[in-house]
Amino acid sequence: MHEVELSTVGLLLFVACLVAIISRRIGLPYTVGLVVAGIALSLGGYRSGIQLTPELIFTLLLPPLVFEAALHLHWSQFVREAPLVLNIAFVGTLLSAAVVACGMHWLIGWGWQAALLFGSLIAATDPVSVIAMMKEQDADKRLRFIMESESLVNDAAAAVLFGLCIAWISGESVSAGSIALSLLLTIAGGVLCGLVVAGGLLVIAGRSDDHLVELTLTVLAAYGSFGLAEELEVSGVLAALSAGMLVGNWGPQRSITERGGQSVIRFWDFAAFLTNSVIFLLIGSREADQAMTAYLWPAMAGIILALLGRTVAIYSLGEFYVRSRLKITLVTRHLLFWGGLRGALALALALAAPTTLPEHDALVSVAFAVVAFSIFVQGLSFPALLRHSKLIAGQSQTSNQT
């Protein structure tokens, strides 16, 4: 059994390396290449035996990706951009979820339970997909920061909405007060878990000058903060986010040695590469097994509604900042809209939906369809859109100078 598992992991990593080499040579986004490889392996009859489950994503794969991204988020920039990021992440997620839920109920005929559940899980952009995509693109620093931080933070809103829908389906009473309290506890509890765990481990790291000890403690910070938060039923993503930001902003100056700081960055870059490889290969394998043709019309409607919900969120909320220092141009809004990819997070929540729902199978299939569209259509076209936006920006600067 162990030999099979090791050979499976070895094969997946070998395929990931080949995909990385080929993708960079032909200019294909790495994540798209991985999904294609996963589909090809599945259609070729290969079964890894590793199932894409909510437990696998939340317990093993998501913490290192969030932590690694947070290491590079500067606190001063986060504070400066916080009103914009938090507004899009929370209010935007609510608006998007409402658009999708209403559309699935009125257009497709889903019951409100399934419609609201689907709206909540598909509204949030996925940090795994967005971060992986932005790493490959030479994007403007502010654009990259806003996209990455928003995709990390809005997971809290999606998780709360999803949890409230599950509670409502289970027959529990849900009021406006309970929604507000749940949201507050989820945010504050997640952040507190991350700061407490990472802060305590940084204190221990400060007593050692061994870079291997420092590196090990950052691994404990990532998984420990996420695990504690999930155990307490608060946001694990916000816990890993705050833990990563604390380690990245405070660790190198006070607790972690120079050699340790370099080792931490290199290790987490490697960990993110491995984790992304596994996630997108498994997504591709699962996409190949998903029978979406049986739900073609709901899938098409789900894709259109997901885009419409993102449109409402980005363009309407962007208007609030047109006269402030946080102004985002129309071109930037286009990029935020089209770069709002869905991925592993949406699939994890969809797979966690109650099987008692009459629309359960359709909900899972539509979620996979939206993710497939997001990865192949949006993921493939976003680099061209980004290059076009740079051309427009360059022409604008030239005309201003003349």
C-alpha positions as CSV (number, residue, x, y, z in Angstrom):
1,M,0.0,0.0,0.0
2,H,2.7,2.4,1.0
3,E,4.7,1.5,-2.2
4,V,1.7,2.3,-4.3
5,E,1.1,5.6,-2.6
6,L,4.7,6.6,-3.0
7,S,4.8,5.7,-6.7
8,T,1.6,7.6,-7.3
9,V,3.0,10.7,-5.6
10,G,6.2,10.3,-7.6
11,L,4.4,10.0,-10.9
12,L,2.2,13.1,-10.2
13,L,5.3,15.2,-9.3
14,F,7.1,13.9,-12.4
15,V,4.1,14.9,-14.6
16,A,4.0,18.3,-12.8
17,C,7.7,18.9,-13.7
18,L,7.1,18.0,-17.3
19,V,4.1,20.2,-17.5
20,A,6.0,23.1,-15.9
21,I,8.8,22.8,-18.5
22,I,6.4,22.4,-21.5
23,S,4.1,25.2,-20.3
24,R,6.8,27.7,-20.0
25,R,8.3,26.9,-23.4
26,I,4.9,27.3,-25.2
27,G,3.6,30.1,-23.1
28,L,0.7,28.1,-21.6
29,P,-0.4,29.0,-18.1
30,Y,1.0,26.4,-15.7
31,T,-2.3,25.7,-14.0
32,V,-4.1,25.1,-17.3
33,G,-1.4,22.7,-18.3
34,L,-1.8,20.8,-15.1
35,V,-5.6,20.4,-15.5
36,V,-5.1,19.3,-19.1
37,A,-2.5,16.7,-17.9
38,G,-4.9,15.5,-15.2
39,I,-7.7,15.1,-17.8
40,A,-5.3,13.2,-20.1
41,L,-4.2,10.9,-17.3
42,S,-7.8,10.1,-16.4
43,L,-9.0,9.6,-20.0
44,G,-6.0,7.3,-20.5
45,G,-7.2,5.1,-17.8
46,Y,-4.9,6.1,-15.0
47,R,-6.4,6.4,-11.5
48,S,-4.1,7.9,-8.9
49,G,-6.3,6.7,-6.0
50,I,-6.1,10.2,-4.5
51,Q,-9.6,11.6,-4.2
52,L,-10.3,15.4,-4.4
53,T,-12.2,15.8,-1.1
54,P,-13.0,18.8,1.1
55,E,-10.8,17.2,3.8
56,L,-7.8,16.9,1.5
57,I,-8.1,20.5,0.3
58,F,-8.8,22.1,3.7
59,T,-6.5,20.0,5.8
60,L,-3.5,19.4,3.6
61,L,-3.4,21.6,0.5
62,L,-4.9,25.0,1.3
63,P,-2.8,26.0,4.4
64,P,0.6,26.2,2.7
65,L,-0.8,28.1,-0.3
66,V,-2.4,30.7,1.9
67,F,0.6,31.0,4.2
68,E,3.1,31.3,1.3
69,A,1.1,34.1,-0.3
70,A,0.7,35.9,3.0
71,L,4.5,35.9,3.5
72,H,4.8,38.4,0.7
73,L,1.9,40.7,1.7
74,H,3.4,43.8,3.3
75,W,1.5,45.1,6.4
76,S,1.7,48.8,5.4
77,Q,0.2,48.1,2.0
78,F,-2.5,45.9,3.4
79,V,-3.6,48.7,5.9
80,R,-3.5,51.2,3.0
81,E,-5.7,49.1,0.7
82,A,-7.9,47.5,3.5
83,P,-11.1,49.6,2.8
84,L,-11.1,48.6,-0.9
85,V,-10.0,44.9,-0.3
86,L,-12.5,44.3,2.5
87,N,-15.4,45.9,0.7
88,I,-14.9,43.8,-2.4
89,A,-14.2,40.7,-0.3
90,F,-17.2,40.9,1.9
91,V,-19.9,43.1,0.3
92,G,-18.8,41.9,-3.1
93,T,-19.2,38.3,-2.1
94,L,-22.7,39.0,-0.7
95,L,-23.8,40.8,-3.9
96,S,-22.4,38.1,-6.2
97,A,-24.0,35.3,-4.1
98,A,-27.3,37.0,-4.3
99,V,-27.2,37.4,-8.1
100,V,-26.2,33.8,-8.6
101,A,-28.8,32.4,-6.1
102,C,-31.7,34.4,-7.6
103,G,-30.7,33.4,-11.1
104,M,-30.5,29.7,-10.3
105,H,-33.8,29.8,-8.5
106,W,-35.8,31.8,-11.1
107,L,-34.1,30.6,-14.3
108,I,-33.3,27.0,-13.6
109,G,-36.0,26.3,-11.0
110,W,-33.7,25.2,-8.2
111,G,-35.1,25.4,-4.7
112,W,-33.9,28.2,-2.5
113,Q,-31.8,25.9,-0.4
114,A,-29.7,24.7,-3.3
115,A,-29.6,28.1,-5.1
116,L,-28.3,29.9,-2.0
117,L,-25.8,27.1,-1.3
118,F,-24.5,27.3,-4.8
119,G,-24.4,31.1,-4.8
120,S,-22.4,31.2,-1.6
121,L,-19.8,28.6,-2.7
122,I,-19.3,30.0,-6.2
123,A,-19.3,33.8,-5.3
124,A,-15.8,33.8,-3.7
125,T,-12.8,33.9,-6.0
126,D,-10.4,31.0,-5.2
127,P,-7.1,31.9,-3.6
128,V,-5.4,28.8,-5.0
129,S,-6.2,29.7,-8.6
130,V,-5.7,33.5,-8.4
131,I,-2.4,33.3,-6.6
132,A,-1.1,30.6,-9.0
133,M,-2.1,32.8,-12.0
134,M,-0.7,36.1,-10.7
135,K,2.7,34.5,-9.9
136,E,3.1,33.7,-13.6
137,Q,2.2,37.2,-14.8
138,D,4.3,40.3,-14.7
139,A,1.4,42.3,-13.3
140,D,1.3,45.7,-11.8
141,K,2.2,45.4,-8.1
142,R,-0.9,47.1,-6.8
143,L,-3.2,45.0,-9.1
144,R,-1.4,41.8,-7.9
145,F,-1.8,42.8,-4.3
146,I,-5.5,43.6,-4.6
147,M,-6.3,40.4,-6.5
148,E,-4.3,38.2,-4.1
149,S,-5.4,39.7,-0.9
150,E,-9.1,39.9,-2.0
151,S,-9.1,36.3,-3.0
152,L,-7.6,35.3,0.4
153,V,-10.0,37.5,2.5
154,N,-13.3,36.8,0.7
155,D,-13.0,33.1,1.6
156,A,-14.2,34.1,5.1
157,A,-17.4,35.6,3.7
158,A,-18.0,32.5,1.5
159,A,-17.4,30.2,4.3
160,V,-19.8,32.0,6.6
161,L,-22.5,32.1,3.9
162,F,-22.0,28.5,3.2
163,G,-22.2,27.6,6.9
164,L,-25.3,29.7,7.4
165,C,-27.0,27.9,4.4
166,I,-26.1,24.5,5.8
167,A,-27.5,25.6,9.2
168,W,-30.7,26.8,7.5
169,I,-31.0,23.5,5.6
170,S,-30.5,21.6,8.9
171,G,-33.5,23.5,10.4
172,E,-31.6,25.9,12.7
173,S,-32.9,29.4,13.1
174,V,-30.9,32.0,11.2
175,S,-31.5,35.7,11.8
176,A,-29.7,38.9,10.8
177,G,-28.2,39.1,14.3
178,S,-26.8,35.6,14.1
179,I,-25.4,36.3,10.6
180,A,-23.6,39.4,11.8
181,L,-22.3,37.6,14.9
182,S,-21.2,34.6,13.0
183,L,-19.3,36.8,10.5
184,L,-17.6,38.8,13.3
185,L,-16.6,35.7,15.2
186,T,-15.3,34.0,12.0
187,I,-13.1,37.0,11.1
188,A,-11.9,37.9,14.6
189,G,-11.4,34.3,15.6
190,G,-9.5,33.4,12.5
191,V,-7.2,36.4,12.8
192,L,-6.6,35.8,16.5
193,C,-5.8,32.1,16.0
194,G,-3.2,33.0,13.4
195,L,-1.6,35.8,15.5
196,V,-1.5,33.7,18.7
197,V,0.0,30.5,17.0
198,A,2.5,32.3,14.8
199,G,3.4,34.8,17.5
200,G,4.1,32.1,20.1
201,L,6.2,30.1,17.6
202,L,8.2,33.2,16.6
203,V,9.1,33.7,20.2
204,I,10.5,30.2,20.3
205,A,12.3,30.8,17.0
206,G,14.0,33.9,18.5
207,R,15.8,31.6,20.9
208,S,17.5,29.6,18.1
209,D,19.9,30.5,15.3
210,D,19.4,27.1,13.6
211,H,17.6,27.8,10.2
212,L,16.2,24.3,10.1
213,V,14.5,24.9,13.5
214,E,13.1,28.3,12.2
215,L,11.8,26.7,9.1
216,T,10.1,23.9,11.0
217,L,8.4,26.4,13.2
218,T,7.0,28.2,10.2
219,V,5.4,24.9,9.0
220,L,3.9,24.5,12.4
221,A,2.6,28.1,12.2
222,A,0.9,27.5,8.9
223,Y,-0.8,24.2,9.7
224,G,-1.2,24.9,13.4
225,S,-3.0,28.2,12.9
226,F,-5.3,26.7,10.2
227,G,-6.0,23.6,12.2
228,L,-6.8,25.4,15.4
229,A,-9.1,27.8,13.6
230,E,-11.0,25.0,11.9
231,E,-11.3,23.2,15.2
232,L,-12.9,26.3,16.7
233,E,-15.1,26.7,13.6
234,V,-13.6,30.1,12.6
235,S,-11.8,31.0,9.4
236,G,-8.8,28.8,8.8
237,V,-7.8,30.8,5.7
238,L,-7.8,34.1,7.7
239,A,-5.8,32.3,10.4
240,A,-3.1,31.1,7.9
241,L,-3.2,34.6,6.3
242,S,-2.6,36.4,9.5
243,A,0.1,33.9,10.6
244,G,1.9,34.3,7.2
245,M,1.7,38.1,7.4
246,L,3.1,38.1,10.9
247,V,6.0,35.7,10.0
248,G,6.7,37.7,6.8
249,N,6.6,41.2,8.3
250,W,7.9,40.6,11.8
251,G,10.0,37.4,11.7
252,P,13.0,38.5,9.6
253,Q,13.5,41.7,11.6
254,R,13.1,40.3,15.1
255,S,13.0,36.5,15.4
256,I,14.3,34.8,12.3
257,T,18.0,34.9,11.3
258,E,19.0,36.1,7.8
259,R,19.8,32.6,6.7
260,G,16.6,31.4,8.2
261,G,14.6,34.1,6.3
262,Q,16.1,33.0,3.0
263,S,15.4,29.4,3.7
264,V,11.8,30.2,4.7
265,I,11.1,32.0,1.4
266,R,12.7,29.2,-0.7
267,F,11.0,26.4,1.1
268,W,7.5,28.0,0.9
269,D,8.0,28.7,-2.8
270,F,8.8,25.0,-3.3
271,A,5.8,24.0,-1.1
272,A,3.5,26.2,-3.1
273,F,4.7,24.6,-6.4
274,L,4.1,21.1,-5.1
275,T,0.7,21.9,-3.6
276,N,-0.5,23.7,-6.8
277,S,0.7,20.7,-8.9
278,V,-1.3,18.2,-6.9
279,I,-4.5,20.4,-6.7
280,F,-4.7,21.1,-10.4
281,L,-3.8,17.6,-11.5
282,L,-6.6,16.3,-9.3
283,I,-9.0,18.9,-10.6
284,G,-8.2,17.8,-14.1
285,S,-8.7,14.1,-13.2
286,R,-12.1,14.9,-11.5
287,E,-13.2,17.1,-14.4
288,A,-12.7,14.2,-16.8
289,D,-14.9,12.0,-14.6
290,Q,-17.7,14.6,-14.3
291,A,-20.7,14.0,-16.4
292,M,-21.7,17.6,-17.1
293,T,-23.6,17.0,-20.3
294,A,-26.6,15.8,-18.3
295,Y,-26.8,19.3,-16.8
296,L,-25.8,21.4,-19.8
297,W,-28.4,24.2,-19.4
298,P,-27.8,24.6,-15.6
299,A,-24.1,24.6,-16.3
300,M,-24.4,27.3,-18.9
301,A,-26.6,29.4,-16.6
302,G,-24.2,28.9,-13.7
303,I,-21.3,30.2,-15.8
304,I,-23.2,33.3,-17.0
305,L,-24.6,34.0,-13.5
306,A,-21.1,33.6,-11.9
307,L,-19.7,36.2,-14.3
308,L,-22.8,38.5,-13.9
309,G,-22.4,38.3,-10.1
310,R,-18.7,39.2,-10.3
311,T,-19.6,42.1,-12.7
312,V,-22.1,43.5,-10.2
313,A,-19.6,43.2,-7.3
314,I,-16.5,44.7,-9.0
315,Y,-18.0,47.5,-11.1
316,S,-20.6,48.8,-8.6
317,L,-18.2,48.8,-5.6
318,G,-15.5,50.3,-7.7
319,E,-17.6,53.4,-8.1
320,F,-17.3,54.2,-4.4
321,Y,-13.6,54.9,-4.8
322,V,-13.5,56.9,-8.0
323,R,-12.7,60.2,-6.1
324,S,-10.5,58.7,-3.4
325,R,-6.8,57.6,-3.1
326,L,-8.0,54.0,-3.5
327,K,-9.4,54.7,-7.0
328,I,-9.3,51.7,-9.4
329,T,-9.4,52.5,-13.1
330,L,-11.9,51.0,-15.5
331,V,-9.1,48.9,-16.9
332,T,-8.2,47.6,-13.4
333,R,-11.8,46.7,-12.8
334,H,-11.8,44.7,-16.1
335,L,-8.8,42.8,-14.8
336,L,-10.3,42.2,-11.4
337,F,-13.5,41.0,-13.0
338,W,-12.0,38.6,-15.5
339,G,-9.2,37.5,-13.1
340,G,-11.7,36.3,-10.5
341,L,-11.0,32.6,-11.0
342,R,-12.9,29.8,-9.3
343,G,-11.1,26.6,-8.4
344,A,-10.3,24.2,-5.6
345,L,-12.2,26.1,-2.9
346,A,-15.5,26.1,-4.8
347,L,-15.1,22.4,-5.5
348,A,-14.4,21.6,-1.9
349,L,-17.5,23.4,-0.8
350,A,-19.6,21.8,-3.5
351,L,-18.4,18.4,-2.6
352,A,-19.4,19.2,1.0
353,A,-23.0,20.0,0.1
354,P,-25.6,17.8,1.8
355,T,-26.4,14.8,-0.3
356,T,-30.1,15.1,0.8
357,L,-30.6,18.0,-1.5
358,P,-32.6,17.1,-4.6
359,E,-30.3,19.2,-6.7
360,H,-27.1,17.8,-5.1
361,D,-25.7,16.0,-8.3
362,A,-26.6,19.0,-10.4
363,L,-25.0,21.4,-8.0
364,V,-21.7,19.5,-8.0
365,S,-21.7,19.2,-11.8
366,V,-22.5,22.9,-12.3
367,A,-19.7,23.9,-9.9
368,F,-17.2,21.8,-11.9
369,A,-18.5,23.4,-15.1
370,V,-17.9,26.9,-13.7
371,V,-14.4,25.9,-12.5
372,A,-13.6,24.4,-15.9
373,F,-14.7,27.6,-17.7
374,S,-12.8,29.7,-15.2
375,I,-9.5,27.8,-15.7
376,F,-9.7,27.3,-19.4
377,V,-11.4,30.4,-20.7
378,Q,-10.5,33.0,-18.1
379,G,-7.2,31.5,-17.2
380,L,-6.0,31.2,-20.9
381,S,-7.3,34.7,-21.9
382,F,-6.2,36.7,-18.8
383,P,-2.5,37.0,-19.9
384,A,-3.6,38.6,-23.2
385,L,-6.0,40.9,-21.4
386,L,-3.1,41.9,-19.0
387,R,-0.8,42.6,-21.9
388,H,-3.5,44.7,-23.6
389,S,-4.0,46.7,-20.4
390,K,-0.3,47.4,-20.2
391,L,-0.4,48.7,-23.8
392,I,-3.3,51.0,-23.0
393,A,-1.5,52.2,-19.8
394,G,1.7,52.9,-21.9
395,Q,-0.2,54.8,-24.5
396,S,-1.9,56.8,-21.8
397,Q,1.4,57.8,-20.2
398,T,2.8,58.8,-23.6
399,S,-0.1,61.0,-24.4
400,N,0.1,62.6,-20.9
401,Q,3.8,63.4,-21.4
402,T,3.1,65.0,-24.8
